[in-house]
Amino acid sequence: MTLKLAAQYGDATNFGGHVTDMSWYTHKLDVVRAHCEGFGRDPDALIRSTNVETTLLRAGDDAVALTERYRRGQSLEEYKTHAVVGGPQEVIDTYGRLIDAGMNYIVVSDVPGLATTDILEYLAAEVLPAFR
């Protein structure tokens, strides 16, 4: 029902969740597209965004230790189905797949306490230039 309401009345959609399964995003967008067409709306007029929990690692960082308190009992691999944990290239690759799946905005969502100014500057220097 939410996707139908977004298609009928909304200006944007926001999906979060499955960074390893791009078919999840394309399915959601297909549903929105079909609803938009049913209402006579241009589906491309809606913003398509996703929020991605991101832990950008630097050389030598311990991904398991850094994410332990945020994984809520999940293994690192389970956590990585809905969060990006990796170095710059892994983050770039994941964001690129999201764009290819149809997202036109990515909200970089940080787990509270992981991002410090130096990590945000690292993200700006090493990841964001790939998307200019």
A tleap script that builds the chain and sets N, CA, C and O, in Angstrom:
source leaprc.protein.ff14SB
mol = sequence {
  NMET THR LEU LYS LEU ALA ALA GLN TYR GLY
  ASP ALA THR ASN PHE GLY GLY HIE VAL THR
  ASP MET SER TRP TYR THR HIE LYS LEU ASP
  VAL VAL ARG ALA HIE CYS GLU GLY PHE GLY
  ARG ASP PRO ASP ALA LEU ILE ARG SER THR
  ASN VAL GLU THR THR LEU LEU ARG ALA GLY
  ASP ASP ALA VAL ALA LEU THR GLU ARG TYR
  ARG ARG GLY GLN SER LEU GLU GLU TYR LYS
  THR HIE ALA VAL VAL GLY GLY PRO GLN GLU
  VAL ILE ASP THR TYR GLY ARG LEU ILE ASP
  ALA GLY MET ASN TYR ILE VAL VAL SER ASP
  VAL PRO GLY LEU ALA THR THR ASP ILE LEU
  GLU TYR LEU ALA ALA GLU VAL LEU PRO ALA
  PHE CARG
}
set mol.1.N position { 0.813 -1.190 0.000 }
set mol.1.CA position { 0.000 0.000 0.000 }
set mol.1.C position { 0.863 1.263 0.000 }
set mol.1.O position { 0.510 2.249 -0.646 }
set mol.2.N position { 1.991 1.242 0.719 }
set mol.2.CA position { 2.851 2.423 0.798 }
set mol.2.C position { 3.380 2.810 -0.569 }
set mol.2.O position { 3.423 3.994 -0.903 }
set mol.3.N position { 3.785 1.829 -1.368 }
set mol.3.CA position { 4.308 2.128 -2.696 }
set mol.3.C position { 3.229 2.731 -3.587 }
set mol.3.O position { 3.510 3.608 -4.404 }
set mol.4.N position { 1.998 2.263 -3.428 }
set mol.4.CA position { 0.881 2.816 -4.198 }
set mol.4.C position { 0.638 4.269 -3.800 }
set mol.4.O position { 0.419 5.115 -4.666 }
set mol.5.N position { 0.673 4.566 -2.511 }
set mol.5.CA position { 0.489 5.939 -2.047 }
set mol.5.C position { 1.628 6.846 -2.524 }
set mol.5.O position { 1.397 7.992 -2.911 }
set mol.6.N position { 2.848 6.326 -2.495 }
set mol.6.CA position { 3.986 7.105 -2.996 }
set mol.6.C position { 3.799 7.421 -4.469 }
set mol.6.O position { 4.071 8.539 -4.907 }
set mol.7.N position { 3.339 6.444 -5.233 }
set mol.7.CA position { 3.126 6.645 -6.661 }
set mol.7.C position { 2.010 7.644 -6.921 }
set mol.7.O position { 2.089 8.423 -7.871 }
set mol.8.N position { 0.989 7.634 -6.105 }
set mol.8.CA position { -0.159 8.503 -6.324 }
set mol.8.C position { 0.092 9.934 -5.833 }
set mol.8.O position { -0.258 10.894 -6.519 }
set mol.9.N position { 0.696 10.076 -4.649 }
set mol.9.CA position { 0.797 11.385 -4.019 }
set mol.9.C position { 2.223 11.888 -3.783 }
set mol.9.O position { 2.428 13.082 -3.564 }
set mol.10.N position { 3.185 11.009 -3.824 }
set mol.10.CA position { 4.528 11.360 -3.375 }
set mol.10.C position { 5.384 12.082 -4.384 }
set mol.10.O position { 5.096 12.125 -5.580 }
set mol.11.N position { 6.448 12.646 -3.853 }
set mol.11.CA position { 7.483 13.259 -4.672 }
set mol.11.C position { 8.744 12.408 -4.667 }
set mol.11.O position { 9.651 12.619 -5.472 }
set mol.12.N position { 8.793 11.443 -3.753 }
set mol.12.CA position { 10.011 10.659 -3.596 }
set mol.12.C position { 9.692 9.293 -3.001 }
set mol.12.O position { 8.646 9.085 -2.386 }
set mol.13.N position { 10.610 8.388 -3.200 }
set mol.13.CA position { 10.599 7.097 -2.528 }
set mol.13.C position { 11.952 6.950 -1.850 }
set mol.13.O position { 12.941 7.538 -2.287 }
set mol.14.N position { 11.992 6.180 -0.802 }
set mol.14.CA position { 13.258 5.881 -0.143 }
set mol.14.C position { 13.220 4.430 0.286 }
set mol.14.O position { 12.342 4.001 1.035 }
set mol.15.N position { 14.186 3.693 -0.204 }
set mol.15.CA position { 14.290 2.276 0.128 }
set mol.15.C position { 15.613 2.056 0.832 }
set mol.15.O position { 16.633 2.624 0.441 }
set mol.16.N position { 15.598 1.256 1.842 }
set mol.16.CA position { 16.834 0.880 2.508 }
set mol.16.C position { 16.794 -0.603 2.743 }
set mol.16.O position { 15.723 -1.201 2.848 }
set mol.17.N position { 17.936 -1.183 2.824 }
set mol.17.CA position { 17.869 -2.569 3.210 }
set mol.17.C position { 18.847 -3.525 2.623 }
set mol.17.O position { 19.763 -3.942 3.331 }
set mol.18.N position { 18.729 -3.897 1.414 }
set mol.18.CA position { 19.409 -5.084 0.908 }
set mol.18.C position { 20.544 -4.730 -0.048 }
set mol.18.O position { 20.377 -4.842 -1.263 }
set mol.19.N position { 21.673 -4.314 0.464 }
set mol.19.CA position { 22.757 -3.856 -0.410 }
set mol.19.C position { 23.422 -4.978 -1.198 }
set mol.19.O position { 24.238 -4.707 -2.079 }
set mol.20.N position { 23.096 -6.216 -0.902 }
set mol.20.CA position { 23.669 -7.324 -1.676 }
set mol.20.C position { 22.694 -7.873 -2.703 }
set mol.20.O position { 23.071 -8.723 -3.510 }
set mol.21.N position { 21.457 -7.412 -2.696 }
set mol.21.CA position { 20.433 -7.949 -3.596 }
set mol.21.C position { 19.776 -6.806 -4.366 }
set mol.21.O position { 18.776 -6.243 -3.920 }
set mol.22.N position { 20.340 -6.469 -5.518 }
set mol.22.CA position { 19.819 -5.350 -6.294 }
set mol.22.C position { 18.447 -5.660 -6.888 }
set mol.22.O position { 17.706 -4.742 -7.237 }
set mol.23.N position { 18.102 -6.938 -7.008 }
set mol.23.CA position { 16.779 -7.277 -7.528 }
set mol.23.C position { 15.687 -6.795 -6.568 }
set mol.23.O position { 14.566 -6.524 -6.999 }
set mol.24.N position { 15.997 -6.687 -5.292 }
set mol.24.CA position { 15.048 -6.162 -4.316 }
set mol.24.C position { 14.673 -4.732 -4.682 }
set mol.24.O position { 13.497 -4.370 -4.651 }
set mol.25.N position { 15.681 -3.908 -5.033 }
set mol.25.CA position { 15.435 -2.523 -5.423 }
set mol.25.C position { 14.693 -2.447 -6.757 }
set mol.25.O position { 13.731 -1.691 -6.891 }
set mol.26.N position { 15.132 -3.214 -7.728 }
set mol.26.CA position { 14.483 -3.137 -9.040 }
set mol.26.C position { 13.033 -3.600 -8.943 }
set mol.26.O position { 12.171 -3.064 -9.640 }
set mol.27.N position { 12.749 -4.582 -8.096 }
set mol.27.CA position { 11.364 -5.018 -7.908 }
set mol.27.C position { 10.514 -3.884 -7.323 }
set mol.27.O position { 9.422 -3.603 -7.817 }
set mol.28.N position { 11.019 -3.240 -6.276 }
set mol.28.CA position { 10.288 -2.131 -5.656 }
set mol.28.C position { 10.033 -1.020 -6.677 }
set mol.28.O position { 8.937 -0.464 -6.742 }
set mol.29.N position { 11.052 -0.707 -7.466 }
set mol.29.CA position { 10.896 0.353 -8.465 }
set mol.29.C position { 9.925 -0.054 -9.569 }
set mol.29.O position { 9.188 0.786 -10.085 }
set mol.30.N position { 9.918 -1.325 -9.931 }
set mol.30.CA position { 8.941 -1.808 -10.913 }
set mol.30.C position { 7.514 -1.652 -10.396 }
set mol.30.O position { 6.613 -1.274 -11.145 }
set mol.31.N position { 7.315 -1.946 -9.111 }
set mol.31.CA position { 5.989 -1.793 -8.503 }
set mol.31.C position { 5.575 -0.324 -8.514 }
set mol.31.O position { 4.445 0.002 -8.879 }
set mol.32.N position { 6.479 0.554 -8.119 }
set mol.32.CA position { 6.181 1.991 -8.120 }
set mol.32.C position { 5.881 2.455 -9.543 }
set mol.32.O position { 4.929 3.201 -9.770 }
set mol.33.N position { 6.691 2.014 -10.492 }
set mol.33.CA position { 6.497 2.395 -11.894 }
set mol.33.C position { 5.102 1.990 -12.380 }
set mol.33.O position { 4.413 2.785 -13.018 }
set mol.34.N position { 4.690 0.769 -12.084 }
set mol.34.CA position { 3.372 0.290 -12.505 }
set mol.34.C position { 2.256 1.114 -11.867 }
set mol.34.O position { 1.277 1.455 -12.531 }
set mol.35.N position { 2.400 1.432 -10.587 }
set mol.35.CA position { 1.394 2.263 -9.918 }
set mol.35.C position { 1.357 3.662 -10.530 }
set mol.35.O position { 0.279 4.211 -10.757 }
set mol.36.N position { 2.527 4.240 -10.798 }
set mol.36.CA position { 2.576 5.581 -11.406 }
set mol.36.C position { 1.850 5.577 -12.752 }
set mol.36.O position { 1.059 6.473 -13.047 }
set mol.37.N position { 2.125 4.574 -13.547 }
set mol.37.CA position { 1.473 4.492 -14.853 }
set mol.37.C position { -0.036 4.375 -14.704 }
set mol.37.O position { -0.789 4.943 -15.495 }
set mol.38.N position { -0.474 3.641 -13.694 }
set mol.38.CA position { -1.898 3.515 -13.427 }
set mol.38.C position { -2.552 4.834 -13.048 }
set mol.38.O position { -3.738 5.036 -13.306 }
set mol.39.N position { -1.787 5.732 -12.436 }
set mol.39.CA position { -2.298 7.045 -12.049 }
set mol.39.C position { -1.985 8.119 -13.090 }
set mol.39.O position { -2.314 9.291 -12.905 }
set mol.40.N position { -1.348 7.706 -14.181 }
set mol.40.CA position { -1.001 8.677 -15.218 }
set mol.40.C position { 0.149 9.587 -14.826 }
set mol.40.O position { 0.261 10.699 -15.340 }
set mol.41.N position { 1.001 9.129 -13.925 }
set mol.41.CA position { 2.153 9.918 -13.479 }
set mol.41.C position { 3.426 9.383 -14.103 }
set mol.41.O position { 3.558 8.187 -14.362 }
set mol.42.N position { 4.354 10.285 -14.335 }
set mol.42.CA position { 5.667 9.902 -14.847 }
set mol.42.C position { 6.494 9.343 -13.695 }
set mol.42.O position { 6.812 10.080 -12.761 }
set mol.43.N position { 6.849 8.059 -13.736 }
set mol.43.CA position { 7.600 7.491 -12.611 }
set mol.43.C position { 8.977 8.124 -12.429 }
set mol.43.O position { 9.530 8.110 -11.330 }
set mol.44.N position { 9.524 8.674 -13.501 }
set mol.44.CA position { 10.837 9.310 -13.379 }
set mol.44.C position { 10.778 10.652 -12.668 }
set mol.44.O position { 11.814 11.231 -12.340 }
set mol.45.N position { 9.562 11.149 -12.427 }
set mol.45.CA position { 9.412 12.404 -11.692 }
set mol.45.C position { 9.616 12.210 -10.198 }
set mol.45.O position { 9.837 13.178 -9.471 }
set mol.46.N position { 9.545 10.971 -9.736 }
set mol.46.CA position { 9.765 10.683 -8.315 }
set mol.46.C position { 11.254 10.504 -8.038 }
set mol.46.O position { 11.963 9.853 -8.805 }
set mol.47.N position { 11.710 11.075 -6.958 }
set mol.47.CA position { 13.071 10.840 -6.497 }
set mol.47.C position { 13.152 9.398 -6.017 }
set mol.47.O position { 12.259 8.917 -5.320 }
set mol.48.N position { 14.215 8.718 -6.391 }
set mol.48.CA position { 14.433 7.338 -5.972 }
set mol.48.C position { 15.699 7.309 -5.116 }
set mol.48.O position { 16.814 7.404 -5.628 }
set mol.49.N position { 15.506 7.177 -3.818 }
set mol.49.CA position { 16.663 7.221 -2.929 }
set mol.49.C position { 16.731 5.974 -2.057 }
set mol.49.O position { 15.765 5.225 -1.908 }
set mol.50.N position { 17.896 5.794 -1.502 }
set mol.50.CA position { 18.107 4.711 -0.544 }
set mol.50.C position { 19.053 5.210 0.532 }
set mol.50.O position { 19.957 6.000 0.259 }
set mol.51.N position { 18.848 4.757 1.732 }
set mol.51.CA position { 19.803 5.056 2.794 }
set mol.51.C position { 20.656 3.810 3.008 }
set mol.51.O position { 20.148 2.692 3.104 }
set mol.52.N position { 21.955 4.032 3.078 }
set mol.52.CA position { 22.893 2.923 3.175 }
set mol.52.C position { 23.774 3.109 4.399 }
set mol.52.O position { 24.578 4.038 4.471 }
set mol.53.N position { 23.609 2.221 5.345 }
set mol.53.CA position { 24.457 2.208 6.529 }
set mol.53.C position { 25.870 1.865 6.055 }
set mol.53.O position { 26.095 0.805 5.471 }
set mol.54.N position { 26.809 2.759 6.306 }
set mol.54.CA position { 28.145 2.625 5.736 }
set mol.54.C position { 29.211 2.695 6.817 }
set mol.54.O position { 29.237 3.621 7.628 }
set mol.55.N position { 30.084 1.707 6.814 }
set mol.55.CA position { 31.276 1.730 7.654 }
set mol.55.C position { 32.467 1.686 6.711 }
set mol.55.O position { 32.823 0.627 6.195 }
set mol.56.N position { 33.076 2.836 6.491 }
set mol.56.CA position { 34.232 2.936 5.602 }
set mol.56.C position { 35.480 2.591 6.391 }
set mol.56.O position { 35.796 3.220 7.401 }
set mol.57.N position { 36.176 1.583 5.907 }
set mol.57.CA position { 37.377 1.104 6.600 }
set mol.57.C position { 38.637 1.688 5.991 }
set mol.57.O position { 38.726 1.894 4.780 }
set mol.58.N position { 39.601 1.949 6.845 }
set mol.58.CA position { 40.938 2.331 6.405 }
set mol.58.C position { 41.840 1.114 6.555 }
set mol.58.O position { 41.512 0.176 7.282 }
set mol.59.N position { 42.955 1.130 5.877 }
set mol.59.CA position { 43.905 0.027 5.970 }
set mol.59.C position { 44.208 -0.252 7.442 }
set mol.59.O position { 44.516 0.659 8.211 }
set mol.60.N position { 44.114 -1.524 7.815 }
set mol.60.CA position { 44.404 -1.933 9.179 }
set mol.60.C position { 43.217 -1.942 10.117 }
set mol.60.O position { 43.321 -2.463 11.228 }
set mol.61.N position { 42.085 -1.377 9.704 }
set mol.61.CA position { 40.896 -1.394 10.556 }
set mol.61.C position { 40.359 -2.819 10.685 }
set mol.61.O position { 40.436 -3.604 9.740 }
set mol.62.N position { 39.828 -3.141 11.831 }
set mol.62.CA position { 39.230 -4.442 12.104 }
set mol.62.C position { 37.712 -4.309 11.979 }
set mol.62.O position { 37.051 -3.779 12.872 }
set mol.63.N position { 37.170 -4.794 10.866 }
set mol.63.CA position { 35.734 -4.655 10.584 }
set mol.63.C position { 34.877 -5.322 11.657 }
set mol.63.O position { 33.842 -4.782 12.048 }
set mol.64.N position { 35.295 -6.477 12.127 }
set mol.64.CA position { 34.522 -7.196 13.137 }
set mol.64.C position { 34.451 -6.377 14.423 }
set mol.64.O position { 33.377 -6.192 14.995 }
set mol.65.N position { 35.588 -5.896 14.860 }
set mol.65.CA position { 35.623 -5.124 16.105 }
set mol.65.C position { 34.877 -3.798 15.964 }
set mol.65.O position { 34.157 -3.395 16.877 }
set mol.66.N position { 35.043 -3.116 14.830 }
set mol.66.CA position { 34.400 -1.815 14.644 }
set mol.66.C position { 32.881 -1.901 14.623 }
set mol.66.O position { 32.197 -0.998 15.104 }
set mol.67.N position { 32.361 -2.974 14.072 }
set mol.67.CA position { 30.906 -3.083 13.898 }
set mol.67.C position { 30.226 -3.932 14.964 }
set mol.67.O position { 29.001 -4.058 14.961 }
set mol.68.N position { 30.987 -4.507 15.862 }
set mol.68.CA position { 30.432 -5.478 16.814 }
set mol.68.C position { 29.189 -4.974 17.547 }
set mol.68.O position { 28.173 -5.668 17.573 }
set mol.69.N position { 29.248 -3.798 18.134 }
set mol.69.CA position { 28.098 -3.347 18.933 }
set mol.69.C position { 26.892 -2.967 18.096 }
set mol.69.O position { 25.791 -2.839 18.632 }
set mol.70.N position { 27.073 -2.783 16.782 }
set mol.70.CA position { 25.967 -2.386 15.905 }
set mol.70.C position { 25.354 -3.565 15.153 }
set mol.70.O position { 24.280 -3.444 14.564 }
set mol.71.N position { 26.031 -4.687 15.177 }
set mol.71.CA position { 25.534 -5.863 14.445 }
set mol.71.C position { 24.416 -6.581 15.191 }
set mol.71.O position { 23.748 -7.437 14.612 }
set mol.72.N position { 24.201 -6.256 16.445 }
set mol.72.CA position { 23.120 -6.842 17.243 }
set mol.72.C position { 23.097 -8.371 17.152 }
set mol.72.O position { 22.056 -8.975 16.894 }
set mol.73.N position { 24.249 -8.971 17.365 }
set mol.73.CA position { 24.337 -10.426 17.375 }
set mol.73.C position { 24.526 -11.065 16.010 }
set mol.73.O position { 24.752 -12.272 15.927 }
set mol.74.N position { 24.442 -10.300 14.956 }
set mol.74.CA position { 24.636 -10.860 13.617 }
set mol.74.C position { 26.121 -11.068 13.349 }
set mol.74.O position { 26.974 -10.389 13.919 }
set mol.75.N position { 26.406 -12.014 12.475 }
set mol.75.CA position { 27.780 -12.150 11.994 }
set mol.75.C position { 28.067 -10.960 11.083 }
set mol.75.O position { 27.145 -10.278 10.637 }
set mol.76.N position { 29.331 -10.717 10.813 }
set mol.76.CA position { 29.691 -9.631 9.902 }
set mol.76.C position { 29.065 -9.864 8.527 }
set mol.76.O position { 28.588 -8.919 7.898 }
set mol.77.N position { 29.062 -11.102 8.060 }
set mol.77.CA position { 28.479 -11.393 6.744 }
set mol.77.C position { 26.983 -11.122 6.711 }
set mol.77.O position { 26.476 -10.584 5.726 }
set mol.78.N position { 26.266 -11.486 7.774 }
set mol.78.CA position { 24.829 -11.168 7.839 }
set mol.78.C position { 24.612 -9.662 7.847 }
set mol.78.O position { 23.734 -9.153 7.151 }
set mol.79.N position { 25.397 -8.962 8.620 }
set mol.79.CA position { 25.292 -7.504 8.722 }
set mol.79.C position { 25.523 -6.850 7.361 }
set mol.79.O position { 24.863 -5.870 7.015 }
set mol.80.N position { 26.457 -7.397 6.599 }
set mol.80.CA position { 26.805 -6.820 5.303 }
set mol.80.C position { 25.720 -7.035 4.236 }
set mol.80.O position { 25.868 -6.544 3.117 }
set mol.81.N position { 24.644 -7.752 4.551 }
set mol.81.CA position { 23.544 -7.850 3.587 }
set mol.81.C position { 22.740 -6.551 3.555 }
set mol.81.O position { 22.064 -6.268 2.566 }
set mol.82.N position { 22.807 -5.768 4.615 }
set mol.82.CA position { 22.063 -4.510 4.651 }
set mol.82.C position { 22.940 -3.308 4.994 }
set mol.82.O position { 22.431 -2.200 5.169 }
set mol.83.N position { 24.238 -3.514 5.092 }
set mol.83.CA position { 25.166 -2.424 5.387 }
set mol.83.C position { 26.426 -2.613 4.553 }
set mol.83.O position { 26.815 -3.738 4.240 }
set mol.84.N position { 27.051 -1.510 4.203 }
set mol.84.CA position { 28.324 -1.579 3.487 }
set mol.84.C position { 29.432 -1.457 4.516 }
set mol.84.O position { 29.485 -0.494 5.280 }
set mol.85.N position { 30.302 -2.430 4.525 }
set mol.85.CA position { 31.459 -2.418 5.416 }
set mol.85.C position { 32.649 -2.764 4.545 }
set mol.85.O position { 32.770 -3.894 4.073 }
set mol.86.N position { 33.525 -1.799 4.330 }
set mol.86.CA position { 34.678 -2.078 3.491 }
set mol.86.C position { 35.465 -0.834 3.188 }
set mol.86.O position { 35.142 0.269 3.630 }
set mol.87.N position { 36.503 -1.046 2.422 }
set mol.87.CA position { 37.357 0.043 1.985 }
set mol.87.C position { 36.684 0.856 0.894 }
set mol.87.O position { 35.562 0.557 0.483 }
set mol.88.N position { 37.379 1.886 0.428 }
set mol.88.CA position { 36.786 2.773 -0.565 }
set mol.88.C position { 36.243 2.062 -1.807 }
set mol.88.O position { 35.141 2.377 -2.256 }
set mol.89.N position { 36.986 1.120 -2.365 }
set mol.89.CA position { 36.515 0.483 -3.590 }
set mol.89.C position { 35.248 -0.339 -3.365 }
set mol.89.O position { 34.363 -0.356 -4.221 }
set mol.90.N position { 35.153 -1.010 -2.239 }
set mol.90.CA position { 33.941 -1.770 -1.937 }
set mol.90.C position { 32.727 -0.844 -1.794 }
set mol.90.O position { 31.632 -1.174 -2.248 }
set mol.91.N position { 32.928 0.307 -1.165 }
set mol.91.CA position { 31.849 1.276 -1.026 }
set mol.91.C position { 31.468 1.827 -2.397 }
set mol.91.O position { 30.283 1.929 -2.716 }
set mol.92.N position { 32.453 2.179 -3.202 }
set mol.92.CA position { 32.204 2.669 -4.561 }
set mol.92.C position { 31.431 1.637 -5.366 }
set mol.92.O position { 30.456 1.977 -6.036 }
set mol.93.N position { 31.853 0.389 -5.307 }
set mol.93.CA position { 31.191 -0.671 -6.073 }
set mol.93.C position { 29.733 -0.846 -5.639 }
set mol.93.O position { 28.842 -0.991 -6.476 }
set mol.94.N position { 29.500 -0.831 -4.327 }
set mol.94.CA position { 28.130 -0.999 -3.822 }
set mol.94.C position { 27.258 0.175 -4.224 }
set mol.94.O position { 26.146 -0.022 -4.713 }
set mol.95.N position { 27.737 1.375 -4.028 }
set mol.95.CA position { 26.961 2.558 -4.432 }
set mol.95.C position { 26.692 2.526 -5.935 }
set mol.95.O position { 25.599 2.882 -6.377 }
set mol.96.N position { 27.672 2.106 -6.715 }
set mol.96.CA position { 27.494 2.011 -8.170 }
set mol.96.C position { 26.401 1.022 -8.545 }
set mol.96.O position { 25.608 1.289 -9.447 }
set mol.97.N position { 26.351 -0.124 -7.859 }
set mol.97.CA position { 25.283 -1.106 -8.123 }
set mol.97.C position { 23.913 -0.536 -7.771 }
set mol.97.O position { 22.929 -0.809 -8.459 }
set mol.98.N position { 23.849 0.251 -6.708 }
set mol.98.CA position { 22.581 0.883 -6.338 }
set mol.98.C position { 22.129 1.882 -7.397 }
set mol.98.O position { 20.944 1.954 -7.723 }
set mol.99.N position { 23.055 2.636 -7.922 }
set mol.99.CA position { 22.731 3.579 -8.998 }
set mol.99.C position { 22.271 2.814 -10.230 }
set mol.99.O position { 21.281 3.185 -10.861 }
set mol.100.N position { 22.986 1.746 -10.573 }
set mol.100.CA position { 22.590 0.915 -11.722 }
set mol.100.C position { 21.209 0.299 -11.531 }
set mol.100.O position { 20.497 0.068 -12.508 }
set mol.101.N position { 20.818 0.030 -10.282 }
set mol.101.CA position { 19.509 -0.554 -9.989 }
set mol.101.C position { 18.388 0.484 -10.078 }
set mol.101.O position { 17.210 0.127 -10.065 }
set mol.102.N position { 18.753 1.773 -10.168 }
set mol.102.CA position { 17.733 2.797 -10.348 }
set mol.102.C position { 17.710 3.903 -9.313 }
set mol.102.O position { 16.890 4.816 -9.409 }
set mol.103.N position { 18.585 3.844 -8.333 }
set mol.103.CA position { 18.601 4.895 -7.317 }
set mol.103.C position { 19.262 6.147 -7.898 }
set mol.103.O position { 20.271 6.055 -8.597 }
set mol.104.N position { 18.690 7.313 -7.605 }
set mol.104.CA position { 19.353 8.534 -8.053 }
set mol.104.C position { 19.835 9.400 -6.890 }
set mol.104.O position { 20.413 10.465 -7.107 }
set mol.105.N position { 19.602 8.950 -5.670 }
set mol.105.CA position { 20.173 9.567 -4.475 }
set mol.105.C position { 20.564 8.457 -3.517 }
set mol.105.O position { 19.827 7.488 -3.331 }
set mol.106.N position { 21.734 8.610 -2.912 }
set mol.106.CA position { 22.166 7.681 -1.869 }
set mol.106.C position { 22.402 8.505 -0.610 }
set mol.106.O position { 23.225 9.420 -0.591 }
set mol.107.N position { 21.672 8.164 0.426 }
set mol.107.CA position { 21.842 8.820 1.716 }
set mol.107.C position { 22.839 7.973 2.499 }
set mol.107.O position { 22.544 6.838 2.873 }
set mol.108.N position { 23.997 8.524 2.737 }
set mol.108.CA position { 25.031 7.801 3.467 }
set mol.108.C position { 24.673 7.877 4.942 }
set mol.108.O position { 24.786 8.921 5.585 }
set mol.109.N position { 24.241 6.743 5.449 }
set mol.109.CA position { 23.790 6.658 6.827 }
set mol.109.C position { 24.884 5.978 7.633 }
set mol.109.O position { 25.281 4.850 7.344 }
set mol.110.N position { 25.353 6.669 8.623 }
set mol.110.CA position { 26.427 6.126 9.440 }
set mol.110.C position { 25.852 5.551 10.724 }
set mol.110.O position { 24.888 6.068 11.290 }
set mol.111.N position { 26.465 4.485 11.156 }
set mol.111.CA position { 26.108 3.941 12.458 }
set mol.111.C position { 26.633 4.921 13.505 }
set mol.111.O position { 27.802 5.303 13.456 }
set mol.112.N position { 25.802 5.328 14.436 }
set mol.112.CA position { 26.251 6.314 15.426 }
set mol.112.C position { 27.565 5.913 16.095 }
set mol.112.O position { 27.727 4.791 16.575 }
set mol.113.N position { 28.472 6.843 16.108 }
set mol.113.CA position { 29.730 6.609 16.796 }
set mol.113.C position { 30.863 6.127 15.917 }
set mol.113.O position { 32.015 6.142 16.352 }
set mol.114.N position { 30.578 5.695 14.681 }
set mol.114.CA position { 31.666 5.221 13.825 }
set mol.114.C position { 32.301 6.347 13.028 }
set mol.114.O position { 33.520 6.365 12.854 }
set mol.115.N position { 31.508 7.279 12.545 }
set mol.115.CA position { 32.065 8.328 11.697 }
set mol.115.C position { 32.603 9.468 12.547 }
set mol.115.O position { 31.905 10.054 13.374 }
set mol.116.N position { 33.831 9.744 12.313 }
set mol.116.CA position { 34.459 10.911 12.896 }
set mol.116.C position { 34.793 11.836 11.730 }
set mol.116.O position { 34.684 11.442 10.569 }
set mol.117.N position { 35.191 13.032 12.034 }
set mol.117.CA position { 35.500 13.986 10.965 }
set mol.117.C position { 36.528 13.411 10.003 }
set mol.117.O position { 36.404 13.591 8.792 }
set mol.118.N position { 37.537 12.724 10.520 }
set mol.118.CA position { 38.556 12.179 9.624 }
set mol.118.C position { 37.993 11.093 8.703 }
set mol.118.O position { 38.439 10.978 7.562 }
set mol.119.N position { 37.027 10.296 9.165 }
set mol.119.CA position { 36.404 9.284 8.303 }
set mol.119.C position { 35.544 9.959 7.238 }
set mol.119.O position { 35.547 9.538 6.081 }
set mol.120.N position { 34.818 10.991 7.616 }
set mol.120.CA position { 33.997 11.713 6.638 }
set mol.120.C position { 34.878 12.380 5.588 }
set mol.120.O position { 34.525 12.400 4.409 }
set mol.121.N position { 36.008 12.920 5.995 }
set mol.121.CA position { 36.952 13.502 5.034 }
set mol.121.C position { 37.532 12.419 4.127 }
set mol.121.O position { 37.744 12.654 2.938 }
set mol.122.N position { 37.788 11.243 4.680 }
set mol.122.CA position { 38.276 10.102 3.898 }
set mol.122.C position { 37.219 9.682 2.868 }
set mol.122.O position { 37.551 9.414 1.713 }
set mol.123.N position { 35.968 9.625 3.278 }
set mol.123.CA position { 34.870 9.312 2.364 }
set mol.123.C position { 34.808 10.349 1.246 }
set mol.123.O position { 34.671 9.997 0.075 }
set mol.124.N position { 34.909 11.620 1.607 }
set mol.124.CA position { 34.852 12.697 0.612 }
set mol.124.C position { 36.017 12.611 -0.369 }
set mol.124.O position { 35.853 12.902 -1.554 }
set mol.125.N position { 37.174 12.221 0.108 }
set mol.125.CA position { 38.356 12.170 -0.747 }
set mol.125.C position { 38.441 10.902 -1.585 }
set mol.125.O position { 38.864 10.952 -2.740 }
set mol.126.N position { 38.044 9.770 -1.018 }
set mol.126.CA position { 38.283 8.486 -1.670 }
set mol.126.C position { 37.073 7.862 -2.358 }
set mol.126.O position { 37.240 7.051 -3.268 }
set mol.127.N position { 35.863 8.220 -1.947 }
set mol.127.CA position { 34.654 7.590 -2.493 }
set mol.127.C position { 33.868 8.547 -3.390 }
set mol.127.O position { 33.553 8.215 -4.532 }
set mol.128.N position { 33.559 9.710 -2.881 }
set mol.128.CA position { 32.681 10.630 -3.605 }
set mol.128.C position { 33.182 11.062 -4.981 }
set mol.128.O position { 32.360 11.246 -5.879 }
set mol.129.N position { 34.498 11.234 -5.194 }
set mol.129.CA position { 34.938 11.606 -6.544 }
set mol.129.C position { 34.542 10.613 -7.641 }
set mol.129.O position { 34.475 10.985 -8.812 }
set mol.130.N position { 34.284 9.375 -7.278 }
set mol.130.CA position { 33.867 8.371 -8.267 }
set mol.130.C position { 32.476 8.666 -8.825 }
set mol.130.O position { 32.079 8.075 -9.829 }
set mol.131.N position { 31.740 9.562 -8.196 }
set mol.131.CA position { 30.352 9.823 -8.585 }
set mol.131.C position { 30.116 11.253 -9.051 }
set mol.131.O position { 28.977 11.719 -9.071 }
set mol.132.N position { 31.160 11.937 -9.416 }
set mol.132.CA position { 31.001 13.317 -9.919 }
set mol.132.C position { 30.653 13.305 -11.369 }
set mol.132.O position { 30.479 14.364 -11.971 }
savepdb mol mol.pdb
quit
